[in-house]
């Protein structure tokens, strides 16, 4: 696996003063030194993700890496070396990538159940799809109640391109679904800690069986073999669904009449009201809703000069495409239609948007509001819940900039 070492322009702004001076940007060196002196020491990248770009990421822990808001840029695809990471269990040993084609996955709940190696899966078809990959806790950091868990803001998301075999092809090759299938259940291949009930730690999630139509067993992401950090050698990808349902290191795919009894399914990732306890009768975190946010301009670059700026960001609709995006420069009092820019990579990908806005001296609250192709409009307020999940509030995702 190869990874580019080219330093993007935005990383130069956070680079050393010496590097800036060497590039003929001596006027910026004083600012770079001041920023470097004021910045707290960053946590190092974990070994399994050591190939990623540290300047683009916030390391919350060894299992939670967040893309900085300023690192998203204005292109559709999120580079692999800048993409967030969220693991519910430690990543397996990298040795599982030594012979990718030997990796096997058990397919159950079909008329001819069996295990298939990755090499065999490759013979059953190939499809490429762009999707938004988002942790269901993305935006948790905006909840005033401070729910437990990583305080993600916007960076537990990205838009990536997967290649693999459509799961529907696999099912067809094994005779079709067995009777009674109501859920598509994926099981991860992480090593489980000893001495505990496996169901309390097993990464196993169920989604409605309708997800079969678009699901993929993916072995490639952004044109490269799938990395360990993102679930390689094989990942179950469920387009339009929150990230936890996209099972890494997938070892079992089953079509079941009931949802998994693993705790991550029965009690985890439930939309539990504040003050309650999670339970299986509460809604599960499944499909993503319509959402957008602004990635620039941002306040961390200091005060802006009066005049025109390009307000830009991303918008997505889960299992639906984006119809349009509006932008406000006054905290939601008035709105203007933004332009969708860049290629439309399908209903599961996000769209970039931009709007030229003239800002006078003062303080401005910039925010965006998306509408999907079914007419669903991004909500103003978050849905309060115990876990801090599914935050799509346009008000929460606003940014305040100063113009002077």
C-alpha positions in Angstrom: 0.0 0.0 0.0 1.4 3.4 -1.0 0.5 6.7 0.5 1.4 10.1 -0.9 3.8 12.2 1.1 3.0 15.4 -0.8 2.3 18.2 1.7 -1.1 19.9 0.8 -1.2 23.7 0.8 -3.3 23.9 3.9 -0.7 21.9 5.8 1.9 24.4 4.9 0.0 26.9 7.0 0.5 24.7 10.0 4.1 23.8 9.1 7.4 25.1 10.5 8.4 28.7 10.1 11.6 27.5 8.5 9.8 25.6 5.8 7.6 28.6 5.1 10.7 30.8 4.8 12.4 28.4 2.5 9.3 28.6 0.2 9.6 32.4 0.0 6.7 32.9 2.4 8.8 34.8 5.0 5.9 37.1 5.8 4.0 34.2 7.3 6.9 32.9 9.5 6.1 35.0 12.5 2.5 33.8 12.6 3.6 30.2 12.1 6.0 30.5 15.1 3.3 32.0 17.3 0.8 29.3 16.4 3.3 26.6 17.0 4.2 28.0 20.4 0.6 28.4 21.4 -0.6 24.9 20.2 -0.7 22.1 22.8 1.4 19.0 22.2 -0.6 16.7 19.9 -1.1 13.0 20.7 0.9 10.8 18.3 -0.9 8.7 15.8 -1.4 5.0 16.8 0.8 2.6 15.0 -1.9 1.1 12.8 -2.7 4.6 11.5 0.8 5.9 11.5 0.7 6.5 7.7 -2.0 9.2 8.1 -1.3 13.0 8.0 -1.0 14.1 11.6 -1.6 17.8 10.8 -5.1 16.9 9.4 -6.2 14.9 12.4 -7.2 15.3 16.0 -6.1 12.3 18.0 -8.7 11.8 20.8 -7.4 8.3 21.6 -5.7 5.3 20.0 -9.1 4.3 18.6 -10.6 7.7 17.8 -9.1 10.1 15.2 -11.0 13.1 13.9 -10.5 15.0 10.7 -9.9 18.7 11.3 -12.7 20.9 9.9 -10.1 22.9 8.0 -8.7 19.8 6.4 -11.8 18.9 4.3 -11.0 21.3 1.4 -13.3 21.7 -1.5 -13.0 18.4 -3.3 -15.6 15.6 -3.0 -13.4 12.7 -1.9 -11.7 12.6 1.5 -8.1 11.4 1.2 -7.5 8.1 3.1 -4.7 9.7 5.0 -7.0 12.4 6.4 -10.1 10.2 7.0 -11.3 9.7 10.6 -11.0 6.5 12.5 -13.4 5.0 15.1 -12.8 1.5 16.5 -15.1 -0.2 19.0 -12.3 -2.8 19.7 -8.6 -2.6 19.1 -7.6 -3.2 15.5 -6.5 -6.8 14.8 -2.9 -7.7 14.1 -1.7 -6.4 10.8 -0.8 -10.0 9.8 -4.4 -10.4 8.6 -3.4 -8.4 5.6 -0.5 -10.7 4.6 -2.7 -12.9 2.5 -5.8 -10.8 1.7 -7.2 -13.4 -0.7 -7.3 -16.0 2.0 -9.6 -14.0 4.3 -12.9 -15.8 4.5 -16.4 -14.7 5.4 -19.3 -17.0 6.4 -22.6 -16.3 4.6 -25.6 -17.5 6.5 -29.4 -17.2 6.1 -29.2 -18.2 2.4 -30.3 -21.4 0.7 -26.8 -22.7 0.3 -24.8 -21.2 3.3 -21.0 -21.5 3.1 -17.8 -19.6 3.7 -16.2 -17.7 0.8 -12.6 -16.5 0.6 -11.9 -13.0 -0.7 -10.4 -14.6 -3.8 -13.8 -16.3 -4.4 -15.7 -13.1 -3.8 -13.7 -11.4 -6.5 -15.1 -13.8 -9.1 -18.8 -12.9 -8.3 -18.7 -9.3 -9.5 -17.4 -5.9 -8.8 -19.0 -2.5 -8.2 -17.8 0.9 -7.1 -19.8 3.3 -5.0 -19.1 6.6 -3.3 -20.6 7.0 0.2 -20.4 9.2 3.2 -18.9 7.3 6.1 -19.9 8.9 9.3 -19.7 8.0 13.0 -23.2 8.2 14.5 -21.7 10.4 17.3 -20.5 13.0 14.8 -21.7 16.3 16.3 -21.8 14.9 19.9 -19.4 17.7 21.0 -22.2 20.2 20.4 -24.6 18.7 22.9 -24.7 20.9 26.1 -25.5 17.8 28.1 -22.0 16.5 27.3 -22.9 12.8 26.6 -20.2 10.2 27.3 -18.1 9.3 24.3 -15.8 11.1 22.0 -16.8 14.8 21.6 -16.7 14.8 17.8 -17.6 18.0 16.1 -17.8 17.5 12.3 -14.7 15.4 11.6 -16.0 11.9 12.3 -17.1 11.8 8.6 -15.7 11.6 5.1 -16.7 10.8 1.6 -14.9 7.8 0.1 -15.1 5.4 -2.9 -15.4 1.7 -2.2 -14.9 -1.2 -4.6 -16.0 -4.7 -4.0 -18.7 -7.3 -4.7 -22.4 -6.4 -4.4 -23.8 -8.5 -1.5 -26.8 -9.2 -3.6 -24.5 -11.0 -6.1 -23.2 -13.2 -3.3 -26.7 -14.0 -2.1 -27.8 -14.9 -5.7 -24.8 -17.2 -6.1 -25.8 -19.1 -2.9 -29.3 -19.7 -4.0 -31.1 -16.6 -2.7 -32.3 -15.7 0.8 -33.7 -18.3 3.1 -37.2 -17.8 4.4 -37.8 -15.4 7.2 -34.9 -13.0 6.6 -35.8 -9.6 8.1 -32.3 -8.3 9.0 -28.9 -8.2 7.4 -26.4 -8.9 10.3 -22.7 -8.4 10.0 -20.1 -9.6 12.5 -16.6 -8.2 12.8 -13.4 -10.2 13.1 -11.7 -8.4 16.0 -10.0 -10.4 18.6 -12.3 -10.5 21.7 -10.9 -10.0 25.2 -10.7 -13.2 27.3 -12.8 -13.8 30.4 -15.9 -11.8 29.3 -19.2 -12.7 27.8 -18.6 -12.4 24.0 -21.9 -10.7 23.5 -20.9 -7.8 25.7 -18.0 -6.8 23.4 -18.7 -8.5 20.0 -19.0 -6.0 17.1 -22.1 -7.2 15.4 -24.9 -5.1 14.0 -28.2 -5.7 12.3 -29.9 -3.5 9.7 -33.2 -4.0 7.8 -32.8 -6.5 5.0 -33.7 -3.8 2.5 -30.1 -2.6 2.8 -29.1 -5.7 0.8 -30.0 -3.9 -2.4 -27.0 -1.5 -2.0 -24.6 -3.3 0.4 -21.1 -4.2 -0.7 -18.4 -6.4 0.5 -15.5 -4.0 -0.1 -11.8 -4.8 -0.4 -10.7 -1.4 -1.8 -11.1 2.2 -0.7 -10.1 5.3 -2.7 -8.3 3.2 -5.2 -6.1 1.2 -2.8 -6.4 -2.1 -1.0 -8.4 -1.5 2.2 -6.2 -0.6 5.1 -6.3 -2.1 8.5 -7.4 1.2 10.0 -10.5 1.2 7.8 -11.4 -2.5 8.1 -9.2 -4.3 5.7 -8.9 -6.8 4.2 -12.8 -6.9 3.9 -15.5 -4.6 5.1 -19.3 -4.7 4.9 -20.4 -1.4 3.5 -24.0 -0.3 4.0 -24.5 2.9 2.0 -26.5 5.6 3.6 -26.2 4.1 7.1 -24.2 5.3 10.1 -20.7 4.1 10.3 -21.1 1.5 13.1 -23.3 -0.5 10.7 -20.4 -0.8 8.2 -18.6 -3.7 9.8 -14.8 -3.8 9.7 -12.8 -7.1 9.3 -16.2 -8.7 8.4 -16.1 -12.5 9.2 -19.8 -13.3 9.0 -22.8 -12.0 7.1 -26.2 -13.5 8.2 -29.7 -12.9 7.1 -31.7 -13.3 10.3 -35.3 -13.1 11.5 -34.3 -11.0 14.6 -31.7 -8.4 15.4 -28.4 -9.4 16.9 -28.2 -10.0 20.7 -24.8 -8.5 20.9 -24.9 -5.5 23.4 -23.6 -3.1 20.7 -26.9 -3.8 18.9 -29.4 -4.5 21.8 -28.4 -1.5 23.9 -25.7 0.4 22.1 -26.4 3.0 19.5 -30.0 3.5 20.5 -31.8 6.8 20.5 -32.5 6.8 24.2 -34.2 9.8 25.7 -32.1 11.8 28.3 -32.4 10.3 31.7 -33.4 6.9 30.5 -31.5 3.6 30.0 -30.8 2.2 26.6 -33.0 -0.7 25.6 -33.8 -2.8 22.5 -37.3 -1.2 22.1 -35.7 2.2 21.3 -34.9 3.3 17.7 -31.5 2.1 16.5 -29.0 4.3 14.8 -29.4 3.2 11.2 -30.0 5.5 8.2 -28.4 8.9 8.2 -30.6 12.0 7.9 -30.1 15.1 5.8 -27.1 17.2 7.0 -24.7 19.9 6.0 -22.0 22.1 7.5 -19.6 24.8 6.5 -15.9 24.1 6.2 -14.7 27.6 5.3 -14.1 30.3 6.1 -13.3 29.3 9.7 -12.4 31.4 12.8 -9.1 29.5 13.5 -7.4 31.4 10.7 -8.0 34.7 12.5 -10.0 37.7 11.4 -11.1 38.0 7.8 -10.6 41.1 5.7 -13.9 42.9 4.7 -15.1 41.9 1.2 -16.1 38.8 -0.7 -15.5 35.3 0.7 -16.4 31.9 -0.7 -18.5 30.1 1.9 -18.2 26.4 1.2 -19.0 23.1 2.8 -20.6 19.7 2.4 -24.1 18.3 2.4 -25.5 14.7 2.3 -28.8 12.9 2.7 -28.1 9.4 3.9 -29.8 7.1 1.4 -31.1 10.1 -0.7 -29.3 12.7 -2.8 -29.1 16.4 -2.2 -31.6 18.7 -3.9 -30.1 22.0 -2.7 -28.3 23.9 0.1 -29.0 27.3 1.5 -26.4 29.4 3.3 -27.0 32.1 6.0 -24.5 34.7 7.1 -26.7 36.0 10.0 -27.3 32.9 12.0 -30.3 31.7 10.1 -32.3 34.9 9.9 -32.0 35.1 6.1 -30.9 32.4 3.6 -29.5 32.4 0.1 -29.3 29.4 -2.3 -25.7 28.0 -2.7 -24.4 26.3 -5.8 -23.6 22.6 -5.8 -20.1 22.3 -7.1 -18.1 19.3 -8.3 -19.3 16.0 -9.6 -22.5 14.3 -8.4 -21.2 10.9 -7.3 -24.5 9.4 -6.5 -27.1 9.5 -3.8 -24.8 8.1 -1.0 -22.0 10.6 -1.6 -21.9 14.2 -0.3 -22.1 17.3 -2.4 -19.8 20.2 -2.1 -21.5 23.6 -2.1 -20.3 27.2 -2.3 -21.7 30.7 -2.2 -19.9 34.0 -2.6 -20.8 36.3 0.3 -19.7 39.9 0.9 -18.9 40.4 4.6 -18.5 43.8 6.2 -16.6 44.5 9.4 -18.1 42.8 12.5 -19.1 39.3 13.6 -21.0 36.9 11.4 -22.6 33.5 12.1 -22.3 31.3 9.0 -24.5 28.2 8.7 -26.0 26.0 6.1 -29.2 24.1 5.6 -29.7 21.2 3.2 -32.7 19.7 1.5 -32.7 16.1 0.2 -34.4 14.9 -3.0 -37.4 13.8 -1.0 -37.9 17.3 0.3 -36.6 16.6 3.8 -35.0 19.8 5.2 -32.2 19.7 7.7 -33.4 20.3 11.2 -32.6 23.5 13.2 -32.4 21.7 16.5 -30.7 18.4 17.5 -32.7 15.5 18.9 -31.7 15.2 22.5 -30.6 11.7 23.4 -28.5 9.9 25.9 -25.6 8.9 23.6 -25.3 12.2 21.6 -26.2 10.5 18.3 -27.5 11.7 15.0 -26.8 15.4 15.5 -27.8 17.1 12.2 -28.7 20.5 13.7 -27.8 23.4 11.4 -27.7 25.7 14.3 -25.2 23.5 16.2 -22.9 23.3 13.2 -22.7 27.1 12.6 -19.4 28.9 12.7 -18.8 32.4 13.9 -16.2 34.5 12.1 -14.8 38.0 12.7 -14.2 40.5 10.0 -11.9 43.4 10.7 
